[in-house]
Amino acid sequence: MKYLSVLFVILSMAVVSCSNDDDPIPPTAQYRISFIHSDETAQSFDYDPEGNITQWRCLETQSSQIIAEAAFNYDANVNSIVIDAEEFHGDQKWTFEEVLSLNMDGTAKSAEGIVHLYQTENNSLLMRKRYSAVFGYNTAKQLESIRIVEKLILDSGDDPYPLKWNIDFDWNNDNLIESREYSNPVSPQKVCEYSYYDGIEVDYAPIVQYAFLRAYYTPLRYQGRFGAQSKDLIKSATIDDNYVTGYWYNLSNGITNSFVEEYFETLPSGREIQYSVGWE
């Protein structure tokens, strides 16, 4: 299962409607993504009658084996989202039970959850961990920071020495240009940088940014739950000043809207992957 080791690279793709700073967050999009498909992976998105994402799945295209999936349930006033998710990494399965609390504008405020790690061969429990996250935004309603606390759940109770780490996001001209994951800001564990195409206007376009914190946040980004998205099409993404991936797009113009209906990902090896995008 060669694709499982690159889960957070492959699953970083969501689709949003481009909008200006005066639009409400989350935006009410005229169209929404229904699938993203390539020869390697296939993602599907399901919604309730109000347009909220209810289920997301990512499969290996050839084998139909699950890479990740999530179910989203909303309270009556949409003040929080209950998330049940699974991710498969090689011979390990991660399960997540999370409550994502929302701000008045519908963006994510904080998260509380428990993650279980299992050995898939015999379904034996390897680890339990409790986690929390707090999300911060700038005045342009762009995600600026995530503050994370993780505690192992031991037989004697929660570990008294939690792991604390952060993700910071830098924006320029309404585009996300860098994210940094760190416990010590002097020595970040991971740095992602992005460049963008100039002068290409499209109403509905994929954002090809690496997933942050959880793969199942990807469909929620499409819904605007993590604030405004980059306004331009991504040209390249770089991890730790080393791993560079390039992107280009085929656009389609409707009567009133323009769309990205397929795009191409060029890996550092030179191999190219073509993705088709479905709308509804």
C-alpha positions in Angstrom: 0.0 0.0 0.0 2.5 2.5 -1.3 0.4 5.6 -1.0 -0.3 5.4 2.7 3.0 6.8 3.8 2.2 10.1 2.0 -1.2 10.6 3.5 -0.7 14.2 4.5 0.7 15.2 1.1 -2.1 13.5 -1.0 -4.9 14.5 1.3 -4.1 18.2 1.4 -6.4 19.0 -1.5 -9.7 20.9 -1.0 -11.7 23.1 -3.2 -13.2 26.5 -2.3 -15.0 29.4 -3.9 -12.8 32.4 -4.2 -14.2 35.4 -2.3 -13.4 38.8 -1.0 -12.8 39.9 2.6 -16.4 41.1 3.0 -17.9 37.7 2.3 -19.3 35.8 5.4 -17.3 33.0 6.8 -18.1 30.2 6.1 -19.1 31.3 2.6 -22.3 30.0 1.0 -21.0 28.6 -2.3 -23.2 28.2 -5.3 -21.3 25.0 -6.2 -19.5 22.5 -4.0 -17.0 19.8 -4.6 -18.3 16.2 -5.0 -15.1 14.3 -5.9 -11.4 14.6 -6.6 -10.0 11.6 -8.6 -6.7 10.4 -9.9 -5.1 7.1 -10.9 -3.8 6.8 -7.4 -6.5 8.2 -5.0 -10.2 9.0 -5.1 -11.9 11.4 -2.7 -15.7 11.8 -2.2 -17.7 14.4 -0.4 -21.3 14.1 0.9 -23.5 16.8 2.3 -26.7 17.3 4.2 -29.7 19.4 2.8 -28.2 22.6 4.4 -24.9 22.0 2.5 -22.8 21.0 5.4 -20.2 18.2 4.8 -21.4 15.0 6.5 -18.9 12.4 5.1 -15.6 12.4 3.4 -13.6 9.4 2.2 -10.2 8.9 0.5 -9.5 5.6 -1.2 -6.7 4.0 -3.1 -8.1 4.1 -6.6 -6.9 0.6 -7.8 -7.6 -1.4 -4.6 -10.4 0.7 -3.1 -8.7 0.4 0.2 -9.5 3.2 2.7 -6.7 5.7 3.3 -8.9 8.0 5.5 -12.5 8.7 6.2 -14.6 10.9 8.5 -18.2 11.5 9.5 -19.3 15.0 10.6 -22.4 15.6 12.8 -23.7 19.1 13.7 -25.7 20.2 16.7 -29.0 22.0 16.2 -27.5 25.5 16.1 -24.3 24.5 14.4 -22.2 25.6 17.4 -20.0 22.5 17.2 -19.2 19.6 15.0 -18.7 16.0 16.3 -16.1 14.2 14.2 -15.4 10.5 14.0 -12.5 9.7 11.8 -10.0 6.9 10.8 -6.6 7.1 9.1 -4.5 4.2 7.9 -0.7 4.6 7.9 1.0 1.4 6.8 0.2 -1.3 9.4 -1.3 1.2 11.8 -4.8 2.6 12.2 -5.5 5.9 13.9 -9.1 6.7 15.1 -10.2 10.1 16.2 -13.2 11.2 18.3 -13.3 15.0 18.3 -15.6 17.9 19.1 -14.8 21.0 17.1 -16.3 24.1 18.7 -17.2 27.0 16.4 -17.0 30.8 16.7 -20.1 32.9 16.0 -19.0 33.4 12.4 -18.8 29.6 11.9 -15.1 29.2 11.9 -13.3 26.7 14.1 -12.6 28.0 17.6 -11.2 25.0 19.5 -11.0 21.2 19.4 -11.1 18.5 22.1 -10.5 14.9 21.2 -9.1 11.5 21.9 -7.0 9.5 19.4 -6.4 5.7 19.5 -3.5 4.0 17.7 -4.0 0.3 16.7 -1.9 -2.4 15.1 -4.1 -3.3 12.1 -3.0 -6.9 11.9 -4.5 -7.9 15.3 -6.3 -4.7 16.2 -4.2 -4.3 19.4 -4.2 -1.0 21.1 -0.7 0.7 21.0 -1.5 4.1 22.4 -4.2 6.5 23.6 -3.8 10.2 23.6 -6.0 13.2 24.6 -5.5 16.4 22.6 -6.8 20.0 22.4 -6.3 22.7 19.9 -7.1 26.5 19.8 -7.4 28.3 16.5 -6.5 32.0 16.0 -7.3 34.3 13.1 -6.1 37.7 11.9 -8.4 40.7 11.0 -8.8 39.4 7.5 -10.3 36.2 8.9 -7.3 34.1 7.8 -6.0 31.3 10.0 -3.0 32.6 11.8 -2.1 30.1 14.5 -3.0 26.7 16.1 -1.9 25.9 19.6 -1.9 22.2 20.4 -1.6 20.3 23.7 -1.3 16.4 23.7 -1.4 14.1 26.7 -0.8 10.4 26.7 -3.6 8.4 28.5 -1.8 6.0 30.9 -3.2 3.3 33.1 -2.7 5.7 36.0 -4.4 8.6 34.2 -3.3 11.4 31.9 0.4 12.0 31.5 1.3 15.0 33.8 3.9 16.1 31.2 1.9 17.1 28.1 3.5 17.9 24.7 2.8 21.4 23.6 3.4 22.5 20.0 2.2 25.2 17.5 1.5 25.9 13.9 1.9 29.4 12.6 0.7 30.7 9.2 2.1 33.7 7.3 0.0 35.5 4.7 0.9 38.0 1.9 -1.5 39.6 -0.6 -4.3 37.3 0.7 -2.3 34.2 0.0 -0.8 31.8 2.5 2.9 31.8 1.8 4.3 29.8 4.8 3.4 27.5 7.7 5.7 26.4 10.5 5.2 23.6 13.0 7.3 23.8 16.1 7.7 23.2 19.8 10.7 25.6 19.8 10.3 28.4 17.3 14.1 28.5 16.7 14.0 24.9 15.4 10.8 24.2 13.6 10.0 20.6 12.8 8.3 21.4 9.5 8.2 24.4 7.2 5.9 24.6 4.2 6.2 27.4 1.6 3.9 28.3 -1.3 4.2 30.4 -4.5 1.2 31.4 -6.7 0.3 32.3 -10.2 -0.4 36.0 -10.9 -3.3 37.3 -12.9 -5.4 34.1 -13.3 -9.0 34.6 -12.1 -11.2 31.7 -11.3 -14.3 31.4 -9.2 -14.0 27.8 -8.1 -10.5 26.4 -7.7 -8.5 23.7 -5.8 -6.2 24.8 -3.0 -3.3 22.5 -3.1 -1.8 23.1 0.3 -0.5 20.4 2.7 -3.0 19.3 5.3 -2.5 20.9 8.7 -2.9 19.0 12.0 -5.6 16.6 10.7 -6.3 15.1 7.3 -10.0 15.3 7.9 -9.9 19.1 8.3 -9.5 19.2 4.5 -13.2 19.0 3.6 -14.0 21.5 6.5 -11.5 24.0 4.9 -13.7 23.8 1.8 -16.7 24.9 3.9 -14.7 27.9 5.3 -14.5 26.4 8.8 -10.8 27.5 9.0 -11.3 31.0 7.6 -10.6 32.6 4.3 -8.5 30.7 1.8 -5.7 31.9 -0.6 -7.1 34.0 -3.4 -4.7 32.8 -6.2 -3.8 29.4 -7.7 -0.9 27.7 -6.1 2.1 27.3 -8.4 4.5 25.3 -6.2 4.7 23.9 -2.6 8.0 23.3 -0.8 8.6 21.3 2.4 11.7 22.2 4.4 13.4 24.0 1.5 13.8 20.6 -0.1 10.8 18.7 -1.4 9.2 20.8 -4.2 5.9 20.0 -5.9 4.6 22.0 -8.9 1.0 22.5 -10.1 -0.8 23.6 -13.2 -4.5 23.8 -14.1 -7.1 23.4 -16.8 -10.0 25.9 -16.5 -13.6 25.8 -17.7 -15.8 28.8 -18.1 -19.6 28.5 -17.5 -22.2 31.2 -18.2 -21.5 33.0 -14.9 -18.7 31.1 -13.2 -15.2 29.7 -14.0 -13.9 26.4 -12.6 -10.8 24.3 -12.3 -12.0 20.9 -13.7 -8.6 19.2 -13.6 -5.1 19.9 -12.4 -1.7 18.4 -12.5 0.8 17.7 -9.8 4.5 17.4 -10.7 6.5 15.5 -8.0 10.2 16.1 -7.3 11.0 12.9 -9.3 9.4 14.5 -12.3 6.4 12.1 -12.2 3.1 13.9 -13.0 -0.3 13.0 -11.5 -3.6 14.2 -13.1 -6.6 15.0 -10.9 -10.2 15.5 -12.1 -12.6 17.5 -10.0 -16.4 17.0 -9.9 -18.9 19.8 -8.9 -22.5 19.8 -7.9 
